Amino acid sequence: MTTTPSPQGTANPFGPDVVAAISKHMNDDHPADNLLIVRGLGGKDTATSARMSGLDGLGADFVAVVDGAETDVRIPWERELTERREVRVEVVRLYNEACAALGIEPRQEGEH
């Protein structure tokens, strides 16, 4: 497996193709979830939009629009991830925690 440097300087266990695929999926299919995660867990409660810009074994990176300006937001995973299948579980956890932090009822699994 090819590793790429993460923004934090450690080896990324996810290759560029995996990072691109997960980011595309989150941005195309779950833009509202990105925003909830950034608002609830990233300390950017006035963000008006957010897109996933990358990820590595330690966390996910987003670009959020706050007060009309783009700002980088890093959300750490609960634990270090090494396999692609772990990312979905962790993103769902982030979504649920963000909903709880914001006092929003999370949608049920399978609802889009």
Order of alpha helices (4+ residues) and beta strands (2+ residues): beta-beta-alpha-alpha-beta-beta-beta-alpha
